[in-house]
Amino acid sequence: MRVSSAANSTYNERVFTLVVVGLQAAAQRRSEQIFRVSYDRLQSTVQRIHARGGTIQSVTAGSEPAQSQSQSAGLPVSASPTVTNTPAKPAHKVVPVNLYKPKTPFIGTVTENYSLLKEGAIGRVQHITFDLSGGDPHLDYVEGQSIGIIPAGEDAKGKPHKLRLYSIASTRHGDNMAGNTVSLCVRQLEYKNEAGEEIKGVCSTYLCDIEPGTKVKITGPVGKEMLLPDDEDANVIMLATGTGIAPMRTYLRRMFEPSEREKNAWTFKGKAWLFMGAPKTPNLLYDEDFEHYQREFPDNFRYTKAISREQQNTKGGRMYIQDRVLEHADEIFSMIENPKTHVYMCGLRGMEPGIDEAMSAAAAAKGLDWSELRPKLKKADRWHVETY
């Protein structure tokens, strides 16, 4: 099977125009300047502009070839070819990264904290929302990114706790669609140490117990690995276990939530397929929302569950997500043959070997070598993994 990277090349050839003010050069601050850069140099250019004190007024996609421009700022000049007869697509104009760092965190306020589990579930998982109003700069983010949380208090050595990263569970507009909140899906970590003592995760317990109104130190956002493709006709296969559902929820809300579809300058027209793994039915997170999307958009969304303690695989063992992948291997690989198909995996790191084994077996049945195919998908920016 040939894995195409044509889509990625197309973006690298596109030219983006940045209007910048306040750029520092030596001891002077220049007035408005215009830079034209290719997609693959966009992020590095933005970082250099910010480092030199510049403010980006606007970023627009265009098809003009790059022109000569001032070199005093030390910014790259792209010589990208003109892209002709290609309609502009709604790109991620600028992906925000590290707007707030550990030494200067954003102070958010908890607005809600409720359980995502049904009666009879195992463990504890909370949906927690923070108000992001009042920040300068505003803590913007896009679907697929993460934020850091610095728990209150000090560690055993009397030092402030280190931050923990959590995948964002809300779209860029927030659950309230006002663009001023961010939500997380957090499982309380609990385990026993070598002495048999029960240990609870510092940050996960802090968040699961947190009360509305509490002020919280937030960093980020970070991450570009799990960003959605901009193509409205893309196909998206999602493999998630537990709280790894967080980024998948953002994708599906962006694709199918009516209020999101009205607000986005982007309408999903492809195929989305979610494989969700959980130990018991009460542990299925956001299950009612996903069932609703499947009913409302049967031609665009498919929802497949692997419930390990309630379902059996073909060998009579527990049903895990890799078993579902094997069951649907032919359909999955038919989708992967389409260069517009992207695969996203998120959850505990322990899920990776099982998925790899299932994909290897499925590929072998088609006469393919998964160990060769996967790197090609990764290089084409079509295989996205975030595990922990």
N, C-alpha and C positions, 0 to 999 in steps of 0.2 A: 504494500500500500504506500502511495506517495503522500507525504504530509506537506501541504503547501504553506509557504510563508508569505504568499502574495499580499495578503491583507496587511501584514506588518510592514512590508516594503512600501505599500501605498501610503501609509501614514508618514513614514520617514521622508517621502518625496514631497509631501504637502508642506506649504509654507505658512507660517503664522506671523502676523504683524502685532508687535507690542508697542503701545504708546506709553512712554516713561517720562516722569518728571522728577526733579529733585536729585538727579544722579550726581554723586560726588566725583569730581575729577580734580586731583591736587587739592587746592584750598578753595576751589569754587564749586558752586552747585549750578549745574546747567539747567536750562529751561527744557521745554518738551523735546523729547527725542523719539525717533521711530527706529525700531529694529525689526528685521525680517529674518526669521530662523526656521530651519526645518524641524519637523516633529521630534526627531531623535535628539535634538539639541535644545529643545524648548525648556526642559526642567533645569538643566545646568545653567542656561541663560538667566532664568528667573532667579535662581539662587545667587548668581553673581550680582544681579541688579539689586537684590535685597541687601547683599553684603556691602554694597557701595552706597547704601542709603537711599536708593531709588524707590519710587512708588509706581506701580504699574496701574495706569489708568484704564487700559482695556487690552484684551487679547482677542484677535479675530482671525479666523481661518481664511486664507486667500490662495489664489493660484498664480500670483505674480512671481517671477524669478527674483531671487535675493539681489539687492542692489548694494553698491558700495556705501559704507556709512562710517561715522566717526569711530576711530580706534582708541580714543583717549580713555575710554572706560575699560578697555581690555576685553570686550565682549566678542564672541565668535560671530563671524559673518558666514552665512550659509550660501553655497553655490548650487542649491538644489535646482533641478530642472523644472520647467513649467509643467504643471499637470493640466492637460487639456481635456475638455469634454467630460470632466468628472464633477458631478454636483457636490457641493459642500455637505459634509455630514456633521452632526452635532458632536464635536469632540469634547473630551475632558479638557477644558481650556487650560487650566493650571491645576495640578493636583497639590493641595496644601500639605505641607510636611513640616513637622516640628515648629509649629507656630508658638507653642509653649513648651519650655524645657523644665527639668527637675528643679533647677535653682530659681526659676521664675514661673511657677505653674499658674494656670488659670484657676480661679476659685469659683467652682460651680455650686449650685444649691440643689439638694435632692428634692424632687417634686412628688415622686411616688416610688413605692417599693412593694411589690406584691408577688405572691407565689405563682409559678407557671405550672405547677403539678396538680394533678387530680388526686382524689382519695385513693390510697393504696399504692402510691408511687414510692420509689426508693430514693432516699436522699433528700436534698433541698436545693431548689433552683428558683431564683428570683429575677423578676424583670424590674430594673431600676432606671429611673429617668432623672436627668440633671438639667437644670435651667442654665443656659449659656449666655443669657443676656448680659450686656454691659462690658464685654471684653473689648480691648483695643490692642491688637486686631481681634476681630470676631473669630471665634474658634470654628472655622469652617471645616468640613470633611466631605468625603464622597463615599459611596457604597463600596464595601470591601476593605475599608481601613480600620485601624485600631486606635484606642487612646490608652494612656497610662493613668493609673490611679496610685496616689501615694497615701497609704493608710495613716491615720492619725496615730500619735504616740511614738515610742522609741523601741528599738530592739533590745536584746539582752545585754548589749554592750553600751547602751545609753545613746545610741545614734539613731537619727531618723530612719524610719523604714524605707527600703528601696521600693521603687515603683513596680507595679505589675501591669502587664499589658492585657487588654481585653478587646476582643473583636466587637465592633460596633453593631448593634442590632436594629438601628433605625436608619431610614434614608436621610439624605442630606437635608430634607425638609423637617425631620423630626416626626415623632408620632402625632404631634399636634398640628403638623403642616405649616407651622409659623416660622420655621427655620431658626428657632432659638433653643432647641433642646437636643440632647443625645441620650440614647438608651443602651443599656447593656443587659446581657443575659448571663447570669452568674450562678455557677454551682458551688456550693460550700464544699471545700476540700476537707476530707476527713480520712485519716489513716492511723495505723498503729505502728509505733517505732519498734526497734529491736527488743526493747524491754517490755513490750506489750502495752505501753501507754497509748491512750487515744490522743492523737494530735489533730488540731484543726488549723486549716490554712489561715494565715494572718490577714491577708487582704480580702480573701473570699468571705471570711466570717465577718470582717468589718463591714463589707458591703451588704451581705445578706441581713445583717442586724440593723443597718442604718435607718434612721428615722427621717421622714420628710422635714425639710427645713435645715438639715445639717449642711454645713459648708464642707466641700471636698476639694482637695488639690488634684487637678487634672493636667496631664501633659499630652503633647501630640498635636495633631494626629500623625500616625506613621503608617507606612506600608503602601506598596504599589503592586504587590504580587497578586492580589485578589480582585483587581479592578475589572468591572464588566467591560466587554467590548462595546464600542460605540455603534456598531452596525445594528440597525433595527431588525434585520433579518437573520441575525446570529442564532445559533442553537446553543443551549446551555445545559450541560449535564452536571448535576450537583450531588455530591456524596458527602453526607454529614452524619455525625454521631453526637449525641448529647448537646452541649452548648456550642458545638461546631455549627449548629443551625443558624447562629447569629448572622453571619454575612449572607447566608442563603435567604434569610427573611428579608434583608434589605433588597436583594435582587428581585424577589417575588413581589414585594410591595411596590417597588418601582415599576415592575412589569404589569401588575394586575389590579392594584388598589385603585378604585375609581378616582379618588381625590388626587392621587399621584399622577395618574394618566392625564388628568385635566391640567395639572400644573407643569408637567415635563414637556420640553420641546423635543420629545423622544417617545415614540410609540412602538413597543415591542411587537414584532410580527412573526418571530421565529418559533422554535419549539423549546420548551423548558421541561426538564425531567428531574425531579428530586427523588433521591434515594435517602431515606432517613432511618437510622438505626437507634433503637432504644431497648432497654431491658424489659419493660412492661408498657402496656397501653397508656396507663396514667402518666408515664414519663415522656410521652410524645409532646414536644414543645410546639406551641402555636398550631397545633393539629387542626383545630376548627377553621382557622384562616386558610390553611392549605387545602382543606377539603372544599371550602367555599370557592377558592380559585379554580379548582378542578371542575366543579360543577358549572361555573360561569364561563370558563374558557377551555372547554374540552378539546378544542383543536390545537391549543397552544401549551397546555400544561398537563403533566402526568405526575402522579404522586405514588411512589412505591415504598412500602414500609418493611423493615426487618425488625421483628420484635423477638428478641432472643429467648426470653423465658416463656413465651406463649406459642411460638411457631417453630416448626421443624423444617430442616432442609431435606434435600432428596436422600441423604444418607441416614436420616432419622435423628440427627444431632440438632443442636440449637441453630436457629436461623440468624445469621449475621449479615451485615451489609454486603460482604464479599460473596455470600451465597446468592443474593439477589443479582449481583453483577454477573455471576456465572449463568444464572437462569436467563438473563436478557442479553447475553453476550453478542448474539447475532445483530440485534437491533442497535446495541451500543456501538458496535464496530461499523455498522452501516452509517450511523450518524457521524462517527469520527472520520469516515472517508470524505465527508463534506468539509472543505477547508474553512467553513464558517462555524464549525462546532468547537466549543470550548468546554473543558472539563475542570470542575472546581472540587477540591477535597478539603474538608475542615473537620477537626475533631482531635481526639487523643492520638498521639504519635503511634500507638499500638495498632491503629487501623491500617497503616500504610503497608506492612508486609502482607496482610490478608488481601488487600485490594490488588497489590502487585501480583500475588499468586493467582488471583482470579483472572486478572487481565492477561497474564502470561499463558494460562491454560486456554483462555478464549482466543488469544492471538494464534497460539499453536494450532488450534482446530482449523484456522483459516490459512495455515501455512506461513504465518508471520512470526517474527521474533520481537517480543515485547521489549526486550532490553535494548533493541535498536530503535524501535518505534517511539518509545517514551521520550528519549532525548530529542528526537526530531519534533515531537509535539511541543516540548518545552521550548526549543529554539524558535519555533513558530509562534510562541506566546499563546499557546492553546491548552497547556497543561498547568494548572494553578494549584499549589498545595500550601496549606497553612495548618500545621499540626503542633501539638504542645504536650 
